[in-house]
């Protein structure tokens, strides 16, 4: 949900964009229906149901989501509308009942007030008293169909496939080899010896995988024999393909094996294709694999424990010459998407299985696994993984890149100095090594944060000396400190940086000239160009000469200190 302060900041953005552009999974803007109070109240109830089913969120009433300009968009809510009446209407007309919180926000436009409805996550599925309802998916409220209700059942744990019991405990169902592999994996994560020293049945019982003497599917997944898996969890299998091209493969392996054995075998298959690079730092030599083991392990564990085991189809591991792809059946749930997965609240499709793996420290309940994948790649100067939802499956893609030893050493030195770099900072620094600058909106999308959060993050990086700040308001931008750039880029010589800075300066000046022309404002003086680019007078003249040669629409400035370059469409 968005705070009052967040909403105030977003309303200010309406001078430059429409409200629809600001909407997200947990945020919607709605114009108040001034012609019919009944219709307006009905819309409030509908939005409360939509947000509650979608994991909660904020709805701002009194804002037209397609109008341009704040004055045209912020129309307000009539002063006679009583929030207590709205709260009661939502409560009475929903099942199970929803109790939203309403906040008034005073604004200078329209009626002078907008209403913020804060809807906390409930116990979905919520409907109206006639059984109808919607669910928030991305920026839309979609019908609460049978498929959506099934997904909600999965998300709430009401239909946990792995928690279903299969019958009395039978030792013949379990593989001693799988149980030993499970213990070995847990021991590497420093699980207390007291837990691992227990007998096989005691271990499974302590993990919650045996319930009242009945064995669960989760127990079979973690420690079952191949025969038990084929019989009781037919949707669990995996395929490894070493791809020579998009259509031809060399090595192929298909297996049905308990989860710890599956992860162990796939890691073994990857070893010949995941070479080690040795980097010398002072008197020490450090070894790094092309794809960090921790990133691969997290991706495999996620694929196996978050897959939809009711769907036929394997966990697929495809190794291409320049990338590694790990995918599983079952799309995102609980409002998670590829655009918010870094910081979204965790959600498990198979809660019992995940709970057991949490106790063994093989997965993390706090959604740290995705962050660890990103961190492992980024801290070595490599691209972050790409996470995509493709139909009803999720794929994690690791691109093949060489380690940037200078970047890895910088991260280590910062950590030793007590300045550990988080995933957000690593993402931005890696972006700066490929791009001359970033604006707030782009940085926010990159880090999957709100713009206010991102501005604070960039300001903190500026205080630490990592980046520099230019422009103001909507024109604000950040660039990496030149000395840090030269240190971190493997090819970071001064000439490369100057070329990047020069191209970025031309792009920025041209963009500002075009925007000013659209708004009917005056162009730029040479002094303003120097402030924007941080160039001296001669460099600014040279830049504008090149820019005019490339863009005939830019008119010459004339004479005098107030002379301006103007952009005119011819």
C-alpha positions in Angstrom: 0.0 0.0 0.0 1.0 3.6 -0.6 1.4 6.1 2.2 -0.2 9.5 2.3 3.2 11.0 1.5 3.6 8.7 -1.5 0.3 9.8 -2.9 1.1 13.5 -2.5 4.3 12.9 -4.4 2.5 11.1 -7.2 -0.1 13.8 -7.5 2.7 16.2 -8.2 3.8 13.9 -11.1 0.5 14.6 -12.8 1.9 17.8 -14.3 4.0 15.6 -16.6 2.0 12.4 -17.1 -1.5 10.9 -16.7 -2.6 9.0 -13.6 -2.9 5.8 -15.6 0.9 5.8 -16.1 1.4 5.8 -12.3 -0.9 2.9 -11.5 0.5 -0.4 -10.4 -0.5 -3.7 -8.8 -1.2 -1.9 -5.5 -2.4 1.5 -6.7 -5.3 2.7 -8.7 -6.8 6.2 -9.4 -10.6 6.6 -9.9 -12.7 9.6 -10.9 -15.7 10.1 -8.6 -19.1 9.7 -10.2 -20.8 13.0 -9.3 -24.0 12.1 -11.2 -25.0 9.0 -9.2 -24.0 8.5 -5.5 -25.2 4.8 -5.8 -22.9 4.2 -8.7 -20.0 5.9 -6.9 -20.5 3.8 -3.8 -20.8 0.7 -5.9 -17.4 1.5 -7.5 -15.9 1.9 -4.1 -17.1 -1.6 -3.1 -15.9 -3.1 -6.4 -12.4 -1.6 -6.0 -12.2 -2.8 -2.3 -12.9 -6.4 -3.5 -10.5 -6.1 -6.4 -7.6 -4.9 -4.2 -8.3 -7.3 -1.3 -8.2 -10.3 -3.7 -5.0 -8.9 -5.3 -3.0 -8.7 -2.1 -4.1 -5.3 -0.9 -3.4 -1.8 -2.1 -4.5 1.9 -2.3 -7.3 3.4 -4.4 -7.3 7.2 -4.8 -10.8 8.6 -5.5 -11.2 11.9 -7.2 -8.6 11.7 -9.9 -9.3 11.1 -13.6 -6.8 8.6 -14.8 -6.7 9.7 -18.5 -6.6 13.5 -18.1 -3.4 15.5 -18.8 -2.2 18.0 -16.3 -2.8 18.1 -12.5 -5.5 20.7 -12.6 -7.5 18.7 -15.2 -6.9 15.3 -13.5 -7.6 16.2 -9.8 -11.3 16.7 -9.7 -11.9 15.7 -6.1 -14.7 14.1 -4.1 -17.7 16.1 -3.0 -17.4 17.4 0.6 -20.7 15.8 1.6 -19.4 12.3 1.0 -19.0 10.7 4.5 -16.1 8.2 4.8 -17.9 6.4 7.6 -20.8 5.7 5.2 -18.4 4.3 2.6 -16.6 2.1 5.1 -20.0 0.7 6.2 -21.1 0.1 2.7 -17.9 -1.9 1.9 -18.3 -3.9 5.0 -22.0 -4.7 4.5 -21.7 -5.5 0.8 -18.6 -7.9 0.8 -18.2 -11.5 1.8 -16.0 -12.2 3.7 -16.3 -8.7 5.0 -13.7 -6.1 4.1 -12.9 -3.2 6.4 -11.0 -0.5 4.5 -9.3 2.5 6.0 -10.1 5.9 4.4 -7.8 9.0 4.5 -8.7 12.5 3.3 -6.1 14.4 1.4 -6.7 18.1 0.9 -5.7 19.5 -2.5 -6.0 22.9 -4.1 -7.8 21.6 -7.2 -11.4 20.5 -7.8 -13.6 20.0 -4.7 -10.5 20.4 -2.5 -10.3 16.8 -1.2 -9.5 13.4 -2.6 -10.0 10.1 -0.7 -7.5 7.4 -0.3 -8.9 3.9 0.4 -6.4 1.6 2.0 -7.3 -2.1 1.5 -5.3 -4.5 3.6 -4.8 -8.1 2.3 -7.7 -10.2 3.5 -8.7 -13.9 3.3 -9.6 -14.2 -0.4 -11.6 -14.9 -2.4 -13.7 -11.9 -1.5 -16.9 -11.3 -3.4 -20.0 -9.0 -3.2 -23.1 -10.4 -1.5 -24.3 -11.8 -4.9 -21.1 -13.8 -5.4 -19.5 -11.6 -8.0 -16.0 -10.1 -7.8 -12.7 -9.2 -9.4 -9.0 -9.5 -8.7 -6.2 -7.1 -9.2 -3.7 -8.3 -11.8 -1.1 -5.7 -12.8 -3.0 -2.5 -13.4 -6.4 -4.1 -14.1 -9.3 -5.6 -12.1 -10.1 -8.9 -13.9 -13.1 -11.2 -13.3 -12.8 -13.7 -10.5 -13.1 -16.8 -12.7 -12.8 -20.4 -11.7 -9.1 -20.4 -12.6 -8.5 -17.3 -10.6 -10.3 -18.8 -7.6 -8.1 -21.9 -7.9 -5.0 -19.7 -7.9 -6.3 -17.9 -4.8 -6.8 -21.3 -3.1 -3.2 -22.1 -4.0 -1.9 -18.8 -2.7 -3.7 -19.1 0.6 -2.6 -22.6 1.2 -6.1 -24.0 1.1 -5.2 -26.3 -1.8 -1.6 -27.1 -1.0 -1.0 -30.1 -3.3 2.2 -31.1 -1.4 0.3 -31.2 2.0 -2.1 -33.9 0.9 -1.6 -37.2 2.7 -1.2 -40.4 0.9 -1.6 -43.1 3.6 0.3 -44.6 6.5 4.1 -44.2 6.6 5.9 -46.9 4.7 9.7 -46.9 4.8 9.7 -48.5 1.3 8.5 -45.2 -0.1 11.8 -43.5 0.9 15.2 -43.5 -0.7 18.2 -43.7 1.8 20.3 -42.0 -0.9 17.9 -39.1 -1.2 17.7 -38.7 2.6 21.5 -38.7 2.8 21.7 -36.1 0.0 19.1 -34.0 1.9 21.2 -34.1 5.0 24.4 -33.2 3.1 22.8 -30.2 1.5 21.4 -29.0 4.9 24.8 -29.6 6.6 26.4 -27.3 4.0 23.9 -24.6 5.1 24.9 -25.2 8.8 21.6 -26.7 10.0 21.9 -27.7 13.7 23.4 -31.2 14.0 20.7 -32.1 16.5 18.2 -32.1 13.6 20.3 -34.0 11.2 21.2 -36.7 13.7 17.6 -37.8 14.0 16.4 -41.0 12.3 14.8 -40.8 8.9 11.3 -41.0 10.2 12.0 -38.5 13.0 13.6 -36.1 10.6 10.5 -36.2 8.3 8.2 -35.9 11.3 10.1 -32.9 12.7 9.9 -31.2 9.3 6.1 -31.6 9.3 6.2 -34.0 6.4 4.4 -36.7 8.4 1.0 -35.8 9.7 -0.7 -38.0 12.3 1.1 -41.0 11.0 0.3 -40.2 7.4 2.9 -39.4 4.7 2.5 -36.3 2.6 3.4 -35.6 -1.0 6.0 -33.2 0.3 7.8 -36.0 2.0 7.8 -38.0 -1.2 9.2 -35.0 -3.1 12.1 -34.6 -0.7 13.0 -38.2 0.0 10.9 -40.6 -2.2 12.1 -43.3 -4.4 11.6 -43.0 -8.2 8.7 -45.5 -8.0 7.0 -43.5 -5.2 7.4 -40.2 -7.1 6.0 -41.6 -10.4 3.0 -42.9 -8.5 2.2 -40.1 -6.1 3.7 -37.0 -7.7 3.6 -37.7 -11.5 4.1 -34.0 -12.3 7.6 -34.0 -10.8 10.4 -34.6 -13.3 13.2 -32.7 -14.9 15.1 -32.4 -18.2 18.6 -31.2 -18.9 19.5 -30.1 -22.4 22.9 -28.9 -23.6 21.8 -26.9 -26.6 24.1 -26.5 -29.6 21.6 -24.1 -31.2 18.0 -23.1 -30.7 16.9 -26.4 -32.3 19.7 -28.9 -31.8 21.1 -30.4 -28.6 24.0 -32.6 -27.6 23.7 -33.9 -24.1 20.2 -34.8 -22.8 19.1 -36.2 -19.5 15.6 -36.9 -18.3 15.0 -38.0 -14.7 12.5 -38.5 -11.9 14.3 -38.2 -8.6 13.8 -36.7 -5.2 14.4 -32.9 -5.0 17.9 -33.0 -3.4 19.1 -35.7 -5.9 17.7 -33.6 -8.7 19.6 -30.5 -7.7 22.8 -32.4 -7.1 22.7 -34.1 -10.5 21.9 -31.0 -12.5 24.8 -29.2 -10.8 27.1 -32.1 -11.8 25.9 -31.8 -15.4 26.7 -28.1 -15.4 30.2 -28.4 -14.1 32.0 -29.0 -17.4 30.2 -26.0 -18.9 30.7 -23.7 -16.0 34.5 -23.0 -16.0 36.4 -21.4 -13.3 38.3 -18.1 -13.8 41.1 -17.3 -11.4 41.6 -13.7 -10.3 44.7 -12.6 -8.5 44.2 -9.9 -5.8 47.4 -9.1 -4.0 48.9 -12.3 -2.6 45.7 -14.3 -3.0 44.1 -16.1 -5.9 40.3 -16.3 -6.0 38.2 -18.6 -8.2 34.9 -17.7 -9.8 32.6 -19.7 -12.0 30.9 -18.3 -15.1 27.5 -18.8 -13.4 27.9 -18.4 -9.6 27.0 -21.6 -7.8 24.8 -19.8 -5.4 22.8 -18.2 -8.2 22.3 -21.5 -10.0 21.3 -23.3 -6.7 18.7 -20.6 -5.8 17.2 -20.8 -9.3 17.0 -24.6 -9.2 15.4 -24.6 -5.7 12.9 -22.0 -6.8 12.0 -24.0 -9.9 11.4 -27.2 -8.0 9.6 -25.8 -4.9 7.4 -23.2 -6.6 6.4 -25.2 -9.7 2.8 -26.3 -10.3 3.0 -30.0 -9.7 -0.5 -30.6 -11.1 0.6 -29.6 -14.5 2.4 -32.2 -16.7 5.8 -31.0 -17.7 9.4 -31.0 -16.4 11.6 -28.5 -14.7 13.6 -27.6 -17.8 17.3 -26.7 -17.7 18.6 -25.5 -21.1 22.3 -24.7 -21.4 23.0 -22.6 -24.5 26.4 -21.5 -25.7 25.8 -18.0 -24.3 23.1 -18.4 -21.6 21.6 -20.8 -19.1 17.8 -21.1 -18.8 15.9 -22.7 -15.9 12.1 -22.9 -16.1 9.2 -24.5 -14.4 5.4 -24.9 -15.0 3.2 -22.5 -13.0 3.1 -18.8 -13.5 3.5 -16.1 -10.8 1.0 -16.0 -8.0 -0.2 -13.4 -5.4 0.4 -10.4 -7.6 4.1 -11.2 -8.1 5.4 -10.2 -11.6 8.8 -9.9 -13.3 8.5 -6.2 -12.6 8.1 -6.4 -8.8 9.6 -9.8 -7.8 12.7 -8.3 -6.1 10.8 -6.6 -3.3 7.3 -8.3 -3.3 6.1 -10.2 -0.3 6.9 -13.9 -0.7 4.2 -16.3 -1.7 4.5 -20.1 -1.9 2.5 -22.3 -4.3 3.5 -25.4 -2.2 3.6 -24.1 1.4 4.4 -27.4 3.2 7.3 -28.2 0.9 8.7 -24.7 1.3 8.3 -24.7 5.0 10.3 -27.9 5.2 13.0 -26.5 3.0 13.1 -23.3 5.2 13.7 -25.4 8.3 16.6 -27.1 6.4 17.8 -23.6 5.3 17.7 -24.6 1.7 15.3 -21.8 0.8 14.4 -18.6 2.5 10.9 -17.6 3.6 11.7 -13.9 3.3 12.0 -13.8 -0.5 15.8 -13.4 -0.3 16.4 -16.1 -2.9 15.8 -13.9 -5.9 17.9 -11.1 -4.3 20.8 -13.6 -3.8 20.6 -14.6 -7.5 20.9 -10.9 -8.5 23.6 -10.2 -6.0 25.7 -13.2 -7.0 25.8 -12.1 -10.6 26.0 -8.3 -10.1 28.9 -8.3 -7.6 31.0 -10.1 -10.2 30.3 -7.3 -12.7 27.8 -9.5 -14.7 24.3 -8.8 -15.9 21.5 -9.7 -13.5 19.3 -12.7 -14.2 16.3 -12.1 -16.4 13.1 -13.4 -15.0 10.1 -13.9 -17.3 6.6 -15.2 -17.1 5.9 -17.1 -20.4 2.3 -18.3 -20.5 1.9 -20.5 -17.4 5.6 -20.9 -16.8 8.4 -18.9 -15.2 11.9 -18.8 -16.7 15.2 -17.6 -15.1 17.8 -16.7 -17.7 21.5 -16.2 -16.9 23.6 -14.7 -19.6 27.2 -15.8 -20.0 29.6 -13.0 -19.1 33.2 -12.8 -18.0 34.0 -11.6 -14.4 34.9 -7.9 -14.0 37.7 -8.3 -11.6 38.0 -4.6 -10.8 34.3 -4.4 -9.9 34.5 -7.5 -7.8 37.5 -6.1 -5.9 35.6 -2.8 -5.4 32.6 -4.6 -3.9 34.9 -6.6 -1.5 36.8 -3.5 -0.4 33.5 -1.6 0.2 32.2 -4.5 2.3 35.4 -4.6 4.3 35.0 -0.9 5.0 31.5 -1.4 6.3 29.8 -0.2 3.2 28.2 -3.3 1.9 26.4 -2.7 -1.5 22.8 -3.9 -1.7 21.2 -5.2 -4.8 19.7 -1.8 -5.7 23.1 -0.2 -5.6 24.7 -3.0 -7.6 22.0 -2.7 -10.2 22.5 1.0 -10.6 26.3 0.8 -10.7 26.2 -1.9 -13.4 23.7 0.2 -15.4 26.1 3.2 -15.2 28.9 1.1 -16.6 26.8 0.7 -19.8 24.9 4.0 -19.9 26.1 7.5 -19.3 23.3 8.6 -17.0 19.9 7.6 -15.5 16.8 9.6 -14.6 14.6 8.8 -11.6 11.9 6.9 -13.5 14.3 4.6 -15.3 16.2 4.0 -12.1 12.9 3.2 -10.3 12.0 0.6 -12.9 15.4 -0.9 -12.8 15.3 -1.3 -9.0 11.6 -2.1 -8.9 11.1 0.7 -6.3 8.9 3.8 -6.2 10.3 7.0 -7.4 10.6 8.6 -3.9 12.4 5.5 -2.7 14.7 5.7 -5.7 15.5 9.4 -5.2 16.6 8.7 -1.7 18.7 5.7 -2.8 20.5 7.8 -5.5 20.9 10.7 -3.0 22.6 8.2 -0.6 24.9 7.0 -3.4 25.8 10.6 -4.1 26.7 11.1 -0.5 29.0 8.1 -0.7 30.7 9.5 -3.7 29.5 6.9 -6.2 27.4 9.2 -8.4 27.0 12.8 -9.4 23.7 14.7 -9.7 22.6 17.1 -12.4 19.4 18.9 -13.4 16.4 19.4 -11.1 12.8 18.3 -10.8 11.7 16.1 -13.8 14.9 16.9 -15.5 17.1 15.5 -12.7 19.6 12.9 -13.7 22.6 11.0 -12.2 25.8 9.8 -13.6 28.6 7.7 -12.1 31.6 9.6 -10.7 34.3 9.7 -13.4 37.0 8.3 -11.1 34.8 5.4 -10.1 33.9 4.8 -13.7 37.5 4.6 -14.7 38.2 2.2 -11.9 35.3 -0.1 -12.6 35.2 -0.4 -16.3 37.4 -3.1 -17.7 38.0 -0.8 -20.7 37.4 2.3 -18.7 40.0 4.6 -20.2 39.5 8.3 -20.2 38.8 8.6 -23.9 36.0 6.0 -23.7 34.4 8.0 -20.9 34.8 11.3 -22.7 33.0 9.9 -25.7 30.1 8.6 -23.6 29.8 11.9 -21.8 29.8 13.8 -25.1 27.1 11.7 -26.6 25.0 11.9 -23.5 25.4 15.7 -23.4 24.1 16.0 -27.0 21.2 13.8 -26.3 20.2 15.7 -23.1 20.5 19.2 -24.7 18.5 18.1 -27.8 15.8 16.5 -25.6 15.4 19.7 -23.5 15.2 21.9 -26.6 12.5 19.7 -28.1 10.5 19.7 -24.9 10.7 23.5 -24.5 9.6 23.9 -28.0 6.5 21.7 -27.4 5.6 23.8 -24.4 6.1 27.1 -26.2 9.0 28.1 -23.9 12.2 29.8 -24.8 15.2 27.8 -25.9 18.6 27.5 -24.2 21.4 30.1 -23.7 25.0 29.0 -23.9 25.2 29.5 -20.1 22.3 27.2 -19.5 23.9 24.6 -21.8 27.1 24.8 -19.8 25.1 24.2 -16.6 23.3 21.2 -18.1 26.4 19.6 -19.5 29.0 20.8 -17.0 31.2 21.7 -20.0 33.3 24.8 -20.3 32.4 27.6 -22.8 34.5 26.2 -25.7 33.2 22.7 -25.3 29.7 24.0 -25.2 30.1 25.9 -28.5 31.7 22.8 -30.1 28.8 20.6 -28.9 26.2 22.9 -30.2 28.0 23.2 -33.6 27.9 19.4 -33.9 24.3 19.2 -32.7 23.2 21.8 -35.3 24.9 19.9 -38.1 23.1 16.8 -37.1 19.7 18.6 -36.4 18.9 21.5 -38.9 15.8 22.3 -36.8 18.1 23.9 -34.2 18.2 27.6 -35.0 21.4 29.7 -34.4 21.4 31.7 -31.2 22.1 35.2 -32.6 24.3 37.5 -30.5 24.4 38.7 -26.9 24.5 36.9 -23.6 20.7 36.3 -23.7 20.8 34.8 -27.2 19.2 31.3 -27.3 19.3 28.2 -29.3 15.8 27.4 -30.5 14.3 24.1 -31.9 11.8 24.7 -34.7 10.1 22.1 -36.8 10.5 23.1 -40.5 
